[in-house]
Amino acid sequence: YDEGDLVGPARWSLAPAEGGQTRVSFHCQERSNRWCMHLGIALTGARGHNQVYQQLLRALKERVEAGPPASS
């Protein structure tokens, strides 16, 4: 992330998993860049941050498992 509420490096990792599946991980080392994020992180800690990413990754999983969009 290079601007916004969070700033810092992030990367995706893809690795083979059992059954021909792929394990996807998102690694990030951001820091808060605004006072509201400082407060949110202070109140919820890593738990709140992880919940946000779990939702994002769940949505990504559903989208990927649905397959590519039908071509028109």
C-alpha positions in Angstrom: 0.0 0.0 0.0 1.5 3.3 -0.9 -1.2 5.7 0.3 -4.4 5.8 2.2 -5.3 4.7 5.7 -2.7 1.9 5.7 0.9 2.1 4.3 3.4 -0.7 3.9 4.4 -3.7 1.9 2.0 -6.6 1.0 2.2 -9.7 -1.1 0.2 -12.6 -2.3 1.5 -16.2 -2.0 0.2 -19.1 -4.0 1.1 -22.7 -3.1 -0.1 -26.1 -4.2 -2.5 -27.8 -1.7 -4.0 -31.3 -1.6 -6.5 -32.4 -4.2 -5.1 -30.2 -6.9 -6.2 -27.0 -5.1 -4.2 -23.9 -4.5 -3.6 -22.3 -1.1 -3.7 -18.5 -1.3 -2.2 -16.3 1.5 -1.9 -12.5 1.8 1.0 -11.2 3.8 1.0 -7.6 4.9 3.2 -5.4 7.1 1.3 -2.1 7.0 1.2 0.7 9.5 -1.7 3.1 10.1 -1.4 6.4 8.4 -4.3 8.3 9.9 -5.5 9.0 13.4 -8.7 7.1 12.9 -6.8 4.0 11.9 -4.4 4.4 14.9 -7.5 4.4 17.2 -9.1 1.5 15.4 -6.0 -0.6 15.6 -5.5 0.3 19.3 -9.1 -0.7 20.1 -9.4 -3.9 18.1 -5.7 -4.9 17.6 -4.8 -7.7 15.2 -8.2 -9.4 15.7 -10.1 -6.6 13.9 -7.6 -6.4 11.2 -7.7 -10.2 10.6 -11.5 -10.2 10.5 -11.4 -7.7 7.6 -9.0 -9.8 5.7 -10.9 -13.0 6.3 -14.0 -11.4 4.7 -11.9 -10.2 1.7 -10.3 -13.7 1.3 -13.7 -15.5 1.6 -15.1 -13.3 -1.1 -12.1 -14.0 -3.3 -12.4 -17.7 -2.7 -16.1 -17.6 -3.7 -15.3 -15.7 -6.9 -12.5 -17.9 -7.9 -14.4 -21.1 -7.3 -17.3 -19.8 -9.4 -15.0 -19.9 -12.4 -14.4 -17.4 -15.1 -17.3 -15.2 -16.3 -19.2 -16.4 -19.4 -17.9 -14.7 -22.6 -20.4 -12.7 -24.6 
